[in-house]
Amino acid sequence: MQTSLIAAAAAFVASVIALLVYHAAVVRPAFSKLQETIDVHDGLIGGSARGASARLSELQTGQQRLDDAIAAAAARVATLETLAATDVSRIGFVRYNAIDDVGSDLSYALALLNRNGDGVVLSSLYSRTDTRTYGKQVEGFEPSAQASDEEVQAIARAKDQR
């Protein structure tokens, strides 16, 4: 009976030694290689000792902030586009002599239009005795009433602006 006990103990010790050798030869190098890969991965993604998951969380938070900023900027641009559609962004100006005996081109036509060509054309006629000012509505770069050549020229200059 004692010999069987000794044989069992010897078999147990031999299997433990075999497991230690297997662990030293196969398992430990595999775990070392895995840990090295994890460290390289964390270094590339995380850039710090906190690890990849913390870095990915930071990136997600940063991306959310950027998405919010882009949405706010898009809303602001939409508001500005709405305002820009009605602003006076096209201006045409023509100076001329309305009356032959008055020099220096003191009369003028001024077109104040938005992007769509809607607005007004103002004319000021200068003479030695007085100055008269007239205004005409403009829609789609066309005056609503009969316009002088200078008024048409002022509207054309405003239309040609980009």
Contacts in CASP RR format, 6 or more apart in sequence:
PFRMAT RR
TARGET T0000
AUTHOR 0000-0000-0000
METHOD contacts of the structure
MODEL  1
MQTSLIAAAAAFVASVIALLVYHAAVVRPAFSKLQETIDVHDGLIGGSAR
GASARLSELQTGQQRLDDAIAAAAARVATLETLAATDVSRIGFVRYNAID
DVGSDLSYALALLNRNGDGVVLSSLYSRTDTRTYGKQVEGFEPSAQASDE
EVQAIARAKDQR
41 52 0 8 1.000
42 49 0 8 1.000
42 51 0 8 1.000
42 52 0 8 1.000
42 55 0 8 1.000
43 51 0 8 1.000
43 52 0 8 1.000
45 51 0 8 1.000
45 52 0 8 1.000
45 55 0 8 1.000
45 56 0 8 1.000
46 52 0 8 1.000
46 54 0 8 1.000
46 55 0 8 1.000
46 56 0 8 1.000
47 55 0 8 1.000
48 54 0 8 1.000
48 55 0 8 1.000
84 115 0 8 1.000
85 114 0 8 1.000
85 115 0 8 1.000
85 116 0 8 1.000
86 114 0 8 1.000
87 114 0 8 1.000
87 115 0 8 1.000
88 112 0 8 1.000
88 113 0 8 1.000
88 114 0 8 1.000
88 119 0 8 1.000
89 113 0 8 1.000
89 114 0 8 1.000
89 115 0 8 1.000
89 161 0 8 1.000
90 111 0 8 1.000
90 112 0 8 1.000
90 113 0 8 1.000
90 114 0 8 1.000
90 115 0 8 1.000
90 117 0 8 1.000
90 158 0 8 1.000
90 159 0 8 1.000
90 161 0 8 1.000
91 110 0 8 1.000
91 111 0 8 1.000
91 112 0 8 1.000
91 113 0 8 1.000
91 158 0 8 1.000
91 161 0 8 1.000
92 110 0 8 1.000
92 111 0 8 1.000
92 112 0 8 1.000
92 154 0 8 1.000
92 155 0 8 1.000
92 157 0 8 1.000
92 158 0 8 1.000
92 161 0 8 1.000
93 108 0 8 1.000
93 109 0 8 1.000
93 110 0 8 1.000
93 111 0 8 1.000
93 154 0 8 1.000
93 157 0 8 1.000
94 108 0 8 1.000
94 109 0 8 1.000
94 150 0 8 1.000
94 153 0 8 1.000
94 154 0 8 1.000
94 157 0 8 1.000
95 105 0 8 1.000
95 106 0 8 1.000
95 107 0 8 1.000
95 108 0 8 1.000
96 105 0 8 1.000
96 107 0 8 1.000
96 108 0 8 1.000
96 109 0 8 1.000
96 150 0 8 1.000
97 103 0 8 1.000
97 104 0 8 1.000
97 105 0 8 1.000
97 106 0 8 1.000
97 107 0 8 1.000
98 107 0 8 1.000
98 125 0 8 1.000
98 126 0 8 1.000
98 127 0 8 1.000
99 107 0 8 1.000
99 125 0 8 1.000
99 126 0 8 1.000
99 127 0 8 1.000
99 128 0 8 1.000
101 128 0 8 1.000
102 126 0 8 1.000
102 127 0 8 1.000
102 128 0 8 1.000
106 126 0 8 1.000
107 123 0 8 1.000
107 124 0 8 1.000
107 125 0 8 1.000
107 126 0 8 1.000
107 150 0 8 1.000
108 123 0 8 1.000
108 124 0 8 1.000
108 150 0 8 1.000
109 121 0 8 1.000
109 122 0 8 1.000
109 123 0 8 1.000
109 148 0 8 1.000
109 150 0 8 1.000
109 151 0 8 1.000
109 153 0 8 1.000
109 154 0 8 1.000
110 121 0 8 1.000
110 122 0 8 1.000
110 123 0 8 1.000
110 124 0 8 1.000
110 154 0 8 1.000
111 119 0 8 1.000
111 120 0 8 1.000
111 121 0 8 1.000
111 122 0 8 1.000
111 138 0 8 1.000
111 151 0 8 1.000
111 154 0 8 1.000
111 155 0 8 1.000
111 157 0 8 1.000
111 158 0 8 1.000
112 119 0 8 1.000
112 120 0 8 1.000
112 121 0 8 1.000
112 122 0 8 1.000
112 158 0 8 1.000
113 119 0 8 1.000
113 120 0 8 1.000
113 138 0 8 1.000
113 141 0 8 1.000
113 155 0 8 1.000
113 158 0 8 1.000
113 159 0 8 1.000
116 140 0 8 1.000
117 138 0 8 1.000
117 139 0 8 1.000
117 140 0 8 1.000
117 141 0 8 1.000
117 158 0 8 1.000
117 159 0 8 1.000
118 138 0 8 1.000
118 139 0 8 1.000
118 140 0 8 1.000
119 137 0 8 1.000
119 138 0 8 1.000
119 139 0 8 1.000
120 135 0 8 1.000
120 136 0 8 1.000
120 137 0 8 1.000
120 138 0 8 1.000
121 135 0 8 1.000
121 136 0 8 1.000
121 138 0 8 1.000
121 143 0 8 1.000
121 147 0 8 1.000
121 151 0 8 1.000
121 154 0 8 1.000
121 155 0 8 1.000
122 133 0 8 1.000
122 134 0 8 1.000
122 135 0 8 1.000
123 133 0 8 1.000
123 134 0 8 1.000
123 135 0 8 1.000
123 136 0 8 1.000
123 148 0 8 1.000
123 150 0 8 1.000
123 151 0 8 1.000
124 131 0 8 1.000
124 132 0 8 1.000
124 133 0 8 1.000
124 134 0 8 1.000
125 131 0 8 1.000
125 132 0 8 1.000
125 133 0 8 1.000
125 134 0 8 1.000
136 143 0 8 1.000
136 144 0 8 1.000
136 145 0 8 1.000
136 147 0 8 1.000
136 151 0 8 1.000
137 143 0 8 1.000
137 144 0 8 1.000
137 145 0 8 1.000
138 144 0 8 1.000
138 155 0 8 1.000
141 155 0 8 1.000
141 158 0 8 1.000
141 159 0 8 1.000
142 155 0 8 1.000
143 151 0 8 1.000
143 152 0 8 1.000
143 155 0 8 1.000
147 155 0 8 1.000
END
